Amino acid sequence: MYHVVVCDLDGTLLDPAHRVGEYTRAVLARLRASGAALVLASGRHVLDMGPLAAPLGGADYLISCNGAAVYDRAARAVQQRPLPAAVLGLLLGAARHASVMNPAQNPVQTHVYLDDAWLVEAPQPHLLCRYQASGFGYRVAGVGALGQALGDRPVLKVYYYGEHHALVTLEAWLLAQAAGAIATTFSLPQTLEVMAAGVDKGSALRQVLAALGRDPAVALCFGDGLNDREMLAMAGRGLLMANADPCLQADLPHLEMIGSNREEAVARFLDDLLRAGRIGA
């Protein structure tokens, strides 16, 4: 019997257009009626996740920014683990550091998630298609002006958007320079995410399960990206999407694979379990 369902969003619960399908909405309504807890875990900001969760009847917990923040059903922050202020200068200037890469040949854009905003250096309109369902959007700070725009507000994550080979080089340099103060992951091959050391979806999920008074053994978890690795590994039953990152499949070869997000495979899997009476309070 599973009492907690944990689900990533992009590539997992959301369809390729980054929306919740009608069939998925119907199944999750039945899941909520069963009394099982629903936890949504994503690299997305809570201001982006909230509007996506609302049509589902809400979620018991939202794990946002890859675990840097956790919010309850009323969207109140119950945990935040921001990046250390001491490394922010390094992170904000890294993409333009000539010793790391040639910015002219390998342009990398720097993005910052505060607890209440998304900051970018320059407009990135091609990225906004992912946020049409929620209406979440960025604020342009200006090239070289991210540090001024932050003030003294906590930074939940910094992420870099660019070619994968350039981001791999950048990741290695950051890990060497930050001396154990940061954690990194790839949510997509072209998106390198940086959080405080020890932050990941798995560690945040442990906190959520403790708050729910549930053992990881009763948690059913779905994911597709490298930033889902830790929570998939610690859940009682982790399930990979057919469209999962090949590196994730290689890291967790023992996990069962279901269909793709295009097929609304999470909803189909949950539908079968609900019909069999294997999910509930």
N, C-alpha and C positions, 0 to 999 in steps of 0.2 A: 504494500500500500504506500503510495506517495502522497505526502501532505504539503509539499512545497514544490512549485514549478518555477524554474529560473530560466529566463530566456534573454539572449542577446537580441538586438534589433536588426541592424543592417545586415543583410545576407542571411538572416535567420527568420525572425518573425515577420519582417517587412518584405514586401515583394520587390522585384527589381526597380520599380518606380519609387521605392522608399515609402510605401503606403501599406496600411493594414487592409488585407482583403476581406470581403464580406463574409466568406466562409470562416475565416479566422476569427472575426468578431463574434460570430454566432457560437463557435466552439468555446471561446474564452468566456462568453456569458454563462455557458453551462459550467465551465470550470469555476467561476466565481460563485455560482449557486451551490456547488458541491462543498464549499467551505474551505477548499485548499487555498493556501497562500500563493499569491502571484508576485514574483520579483522580476523586475526588468533591469538588465545590466547592460550598459553601453558606454562607449567613449563619448557619446553625445552629452550636451549640457542639460541640466535639469529643466531649464526654460524651454528646451526643445523636446525633452522626453515627456513632460507633463501633458501637452496637447495631444501627443500620440497615445498616451495611456488613458486619457479621459473617455474616449469612445468605447474603451474596453471595460468601463466600470471602475477605472482606476487600478492602481497596483498597491499592494501592501507596503512595498519598499521600492525605491528607485536607486539603483547604484549608477552614479554618473561619473563621467571623466575617468573611466577605467578603474573606478574604485577610490578616487580621490575625495569623493563626497557621497554620502548616503542620506536619503530623504525618506520620511515616513509617508503614510497615506495622505496626510494633510499638507504635504510638500514642505514640512519643517525639516531643517538640517539636523540630523542626529549624529553626524560625524563629518568632519572635514580634515583633510591632511594636505595642506598646501605645500608647494615647493619652498625650500629654504630661501630666504631673502638673499643669502650670500652667493647663491649660484645664478640669480636672475640676470645679472649683467652678462655673464658667460653665455647663457641660453639665448638672450635677446640679440646678441651680436654674432652668434656662431655662424649663421648662414652667409654672412658677408666676410668671414675671416679668410683672408687670402691664403693662409697656411693650410687651411682645411681643404679648400676646393677653389676652382676658378668660378666665381659667381657669374661671369659673363657666359661661360660655356655650360654651367650647371646651375641655373637659377633655382633657388629654394626659397619658398615663401614661409615666413614665420607667423604663427597664429598663437594667441593667448586666450585662455579661458579664465576669467575671474568668476567669482561666485554669482555675479549678476550681469555679465557681459562677455561678448566675444570680440576681441580686438584683432585687427589686421593692419599691416603696414600700407597696403595698397588694395584697391578693389579686386575682388576675385569672383565676379558674377557667375562664372562657370560652375562654381561649387554650390550655388544656392538651390540647384535642382533637388538636392538631397533634403531640403528643409521646407519645401512647398507645403507639406501637410501641417507643419507646426507654425510656419511663419517666422521662425527664428532667423535672425540675421546679424551681420557683423557691424562693427563701428570702425571706420578707417581712422587710424591714428597718424599715419604719415610715415614715410621711410625714415628709420632711425629715431622715431619718436615714441616707440612703444613704452620705453622706460618712463617717460614723462607722463604718459596716459595712465600708467598703473597707479601712480601715487604710492601710498603705503598699503594698498589693498592686497589681500592674499591672492596668489595665483594658484589655481588648482592644477592646471597643466599648460604646457607649451607644446605645440605640435608644428611639424615642418612638412610642407607639401612640395614634392618635386620628383625627379627621376629616382628610381629605386637605388641604382648604383651610387648616386651621389649621397643619398640618405644613409646607406650602409657605411660609407666613409665618415659621414658626419656623426653617426651614432658611435663609432669606435673612438673618435676624437673626444666626444662629449664624455663618454664613460671614463676615459683616461684622465681628462681634466677635472671632472667633478668629484673624484676621489670618494666614491661610495655614497654620495648625497642624492643620487637620482636613480630612477628606474626607467627603462625604456621598453617600448613594444611597437609593433607595426599593426595598426588596425586594418590597413590596406598596404599593398606594396609601395604605393606612392605617398604614404602618410606615416611618418615617424612620430610617435607620441612620447612625451617625457613628463614623468610625475616624480613625486618625492620617493626616496628609497623605501622599499617595502610596500609600495602601493600597487595593487593589482585587483582585478575583480574577485579573485579567490579569497584574498584576505578580507575584503569587504563583505563577501558572502558569509564568511565565518562569523563576522559580527552580527549580520542580519539573522542567521540561524540561531545564534545565541539569544538574541532579543526575542525571537519567536518561540524559544524553548524547544527547538527541534534539532535532532541529530542530523549530520550530513547524509546519513544512510537513507533518509526519507525524502531527499531532495532529488528532483529530476531536472537535468540541466541540458539546454540546447545551445550550440554555438557553431561558428564557422571560421573565426579569425584567430590570429596568433594572440590577440589580446583576450581571448576566451580560454586560453590554455589552463591557467591555474584553477579557474572555477570548474571547468569540465573535469579536471583531474581529481578535485576534492569532493565533488558531489557523489551521492550514492550511485547515481546512474547518469553518466554523461553521454550525450548523443551528438554526433557530427552530421552536419548537412552535407549533401552530395556535392554542393558547390564550395565546400570548405577549402581553405588554403592548403595546398599540398604539403607544406612544411608542418602544419598542424596535424595533418593525417599521419605524417611520419613520426611526429613526437608522441602521438597517442594512438598507436596502431591497434590497441586492444579495444578501443571504443567502437560501438555499433554505428553504422552510417545509415541515415534515413534519406528521404528524397531532398529535393532542392527547395529553396524559398520561392521559386517561380511556381511550384506545385502546391504551395501552402502546406508543406510537409509537416511542419510543427503541429498545425491544427489537425491534420489527418491522424498523426500519431496520438495526440491527446484525445481525439474523438474515440479512437479504439479503446484507449484505457478507461475513459469515462463510461463507455458502454459496458465494459467488463467490470466496472465497480472497483477499479484499482487506484483511483484518485479521490481524495476527499479530506475532510477535516480530521 
